[in-house]
Each structure stands twice: as structure tokens, then as C-alpha cells.
Amino acid sequence: QSDSISAHKLTGVDRVHKELKNFGKGVRIAIIDNGIDYYHPALGGCFGPDCKVAFGY
């Protein structure tokens, strides 16, 4: 837990919690990346509806 506490202070999340009373309820997060290797066994080794990676751009 000490790692998350440090990260909260480093990024200012602790102030958002304290001053704005915002804890992220109902917030959706999207991560935009340059891609993944969906052929990797940990990601199912395939791309499509019956795979772990079902869709993407």
C-alpha cells in the first residue's frame, strides 16, 4: 500500500480526494497505446470475437 500512497502524493491524487471529494466513482478510463502483440500466448494468441483480444484499431 505504501507504493500507491506515494503515487497518489506524487500525482496529486491525494489533493483531488481531499479538496474536491472526487474518488473516481463512475469514471471510465481509456488507455491509448501503440499496440499489443495479440499473438503472444498470454493474450490468447489470436485476434477476433473468440479471442482474448476481441477487437481494436
PyMOL CGO cylinders between C-alpha atoms (Angstrom):
from pymol import cmd
from pymol.cgo import CYLINDER

trace = [
    CYLINDER, 0.00, 0.00, 0.00, 2.89, 2.38, 0.58, 0.3, 1, 1, 1, 1, 1, 1,
    CYLINDER, 2.89, 2.38, 0.58, 3.60, 2.39, -3.18, 0.3, 1, 1, 1, 1, 1, 1,
    CYLINDER, 3.60, 2.39, -3.18, 0.08, 3.57, -4.00, 0.3, 1, 1, 1, 1, 1, 1,
    CYLINDER, 0.08, 3.57, -4.00, 0.21, 6.21, -1.28, 0.3, 1, 1, 1, 1, 1, 1,
    CYLINDER, 0.21, 6.21, -1.28, 3.46, 7.57, -2.74, 0.3, 1, 1, 1, 1, 1, 1,
    CYLINDER, 3.46, 7.57, -2.74, 1.98, 7.54, -6.24, 0.3, 1, 1, 1, 1, 1, 1,
    CYLINDER, 1.98, 7.54, -6.24, -1.09, 9.43, -5.03, 0.3, 1, 1, 1, 1, 1, 1,
    CYLINDER, -1.09, 9.43, -5.03, 1.05, 12.16, -3.49, 0.3, 1, 1, 1, 1, 1, 1,
    CYLINDER, 1.05, 12.16, -3.49, 3.36, 12.29, -6.49, 0.3, 1, 1, 1, 1, 1, 1,
    CYLINDER, 3.36, 12.29, -6.49, 0.48, 12.74, -8.96, 0.3, 1, 1, 1, 1, 1, 1,
    CYLINDER, 0.48, 12.74, -8.96, -1.71, 14.95, -6.75, 0.3, 1, 1, 1, 1, 1, 1,
    CYLINDER, -1.71, 14.95, -6.75, -4.50, 12.39, -6.40, 0.3, 1, 1, 1, 1, 1, 1,
    CYLINDER, -4.50, 12.39, -6.40, -4.44, 12.86, -2.64, 0.3, 1, 1, 1, 1, 1, 1,
    CYLINDER, -4.44, 12.86, -2.64, -5.38, 16.53, -3.13, 0.3, 1, 1, 1, 1, 1, 1,
    CYLINDER, -5.38, 16.53, -3.13, -8.21, 15.61, -5.52, 0.3, 1, 1, 1, 1, 1, 1,
    CYLINDER, -8.21, 15.61, -5.52, -9.59, 13.24, -2.89, 0.3, 1, 1, 1, 1, 1, 1,
    CYLINDER, -9.59, 13.24, -2.89, -9.24, 15.73, -0.05, 0.3, 1, 1, 1, 1, 1, 1,
    CYLINDER, -9.24, 15.73, -0.05, -10.13, 19.05, -1.71, 0.3, 1, 1, 1, 1, 1, 1,
    CYLINDER, -10.13, 19.05, -1.71, -12.62, 18.00, -4.39, 0.3, 1, 1, 1, 1, 1, 1,
    CYLINDER, -12.62, 18.00, -4.39, -14.05, 14.92, -2.68, 0.3, 1, 1, 1, 1, 1, 1,
    CYLINDER, -14.05, 14.92, -2.68, -13.65, 13.15, -6.01, 0.3, 1, 1, 1, 1, 1, 1,
    CYLINDER, -13.65, 13.15, -6.01, -12.79, 9.46, -5.72, 0.3, 1, 1, 1, 1, 1, 1,
    CYLINDER, -12.79, 9.46, -5.72, -13.44, 8.49, -9.34, 0.3, 1, 1, 1, 1, 1, 1,
    CYLINDER, -13.44, 8.49, -9.34, -16.79, 6.79, -8.91, 0.3, 1, 1, 1, 1, 1, 1,
    CYLINDER, -16.79, 6.79, -8.91, -18.42, 6.42, -12.31, 0.3, 1, 1, 1, 1, 1, 1,
    CYLINDER, -18.42, 6.42, -12.31, -15.27, 7.43, -14.19, 0.3, 1, 1, 1, 1, 1, 1,
    CYLINDER, -15.27, 7.43, -14.19, -14.16, 5.38, -17.18, 0.3, 1, 1, 1, 1, 1, 1,
    CYLINDER, -14.16, 5.38, -17.18, -10.54, 5.19, -18.16, 0.3, 1, 1, 1, 1, 1, 1,
    CYLINDER, -10.54, 5.19, -18.16, -9.16, 4.53, -21.64, 0.3, 1, 1, 1, 1, 1, 1,
    CYLINDER, -9.16, 4.53, -21.64, -5.56, 3.71, -22.35, 0.3, 1, 1, 1, 1, 1, 1,
    CYLINDER, -5.56, 3.71, -22.35, -4.27, 4.60, -25.78, 0.3, 1, 1, 1, 1, 1, 1,
    CYLINDER, -4.27, 4.60, -25.78, -1.17, 2.68, -26.77, 0.3, 1, 1, 1, 1, 1, 1,
    CYLINDER, -1.17, 2.68, -26.77, 0.76, 1.91, -29.92, 0.3, 1, 1, 1, 1, 1, 1,
    CYLINDER, 0.76, 1.91, -29.92, -0.42, -1.67, -29.98, 0.3, 1, 1, 1, 1, 1, 1,
    CYLINDER, -0.42, -1.67, -29.98, -0.06, -5.10, -28.47, 0.3, 1, 1, 1, 1, 1, 1,
    CYLINDER, -0.06, -5.10, -28.47, 1.25, -8.43, -29.65, 0.3, 1, 1, 1, 1, 1, 1,
    CYLINDER, 1.25, -8.43, -29.65, -2.01, -10.36, -29.69, 0.3, 1, 1, 1, 1, 1, 1,
    CYLINDER, -2.01, -10.36, -29.69, -0.11, -13.40, -30.94, 0.3, 1, 1, 1, 1, 1, 1,
    CYLINDER, -0.11, -13.40, -30.94, 1.55, -13.61, -27.50, 0.3, 1, 1, 1, 1, 1, 1,
    CYLINDER, 1.55, -13.61, -27.50, 0.26, -16.67, -25.61, 0.3, 1, 1, 1, 1, 1, 1,
    CYLINDER, 0.26, -16.67, -25.61, -0.67, -14.56, -22.54, 0.3, 1, 1, 1, 1, 1, 1,
    CYLINDER, -0.67, -14.56, -22.54, -3.06, -12.58, -24.75, 0.3, 1, 1, 1, 1, 1, 1,
    CYLINDER, -3.06, -12.58, -24.75, -4.62, -15.66, -26.30, 0.3, 1, 1, 1, 1, 1, 1,
    CYLINDER, -4.62, -15.66, -26.30, -2.51, -15.93, -29.44, 0.3, 1, 1, 1, 1, 1, 1,
    CYLINDER, -2.51, -15.93, -29.44, -5.26, -14.64, -31.71, 0.3, 1, 1, 1, 1, 1, 1,
    CYLINDER, -5.26, -14.64, -31.71, -7.43, -11.65, -32.63, 0.3, 1, 1, 1, 1, 1, 1,
    CYLINDER, -7.43, -11.65, -32.63, -11.19, -11.74, -33.06, 0.3, 1, 1, 1, 1, 1, 1,
    CYLINDER, -11.19, -11.74, -33.06, -14.53, -12.48, -31.39, 0.3, 1, 1, 1, 1, 1, 1,
    CYLINDER, -14.53, -12.48, -31.39, -13.45, -15.78, -29.80, 0.3, 1, 1, 1, 1, 1, 1,
    CYLINDER, -13.45, -15.78, -29.80, -10.08, -14.46, -28.57, 0.3, 1, 1, 1, 1, 1, 1,
    CYLINDER, -10.08, -14.46, -28.57, -8.94, -12.52, -25.51, 0.3, 1, 1, 1, 1, 1, 1,
    CYLINDER, -8.94, -12.52, -25.51, -8.28, -9.56, -27.84, 0.3, 1, 1, 1, 1, 1, 1,
    CYLINDER, -8.28, -9.56, -27.84, -11.68, -9.31, -29.48, 0.3, 1, 1, 1, 1, 1, 1,
    CYLINDER, -11.68, -9.31, -29.48, -11.36, -6.00, -31.34, 0.3, 1, 1, 1, 1, 1, 1,
    CYLINDER, -11.36, -6.00, -31.34, -9.15, -2.98, -31.86, 0.3, 1, 1, 1, 1, 1, 1,
    CYLINDER, -9.15, -2.98, -31.86, -7.99, -0.31, -34.26, 0.3, 1, 1, 1, 1, 1, 1,
]
cmd.load_cgo(trace, "trace")
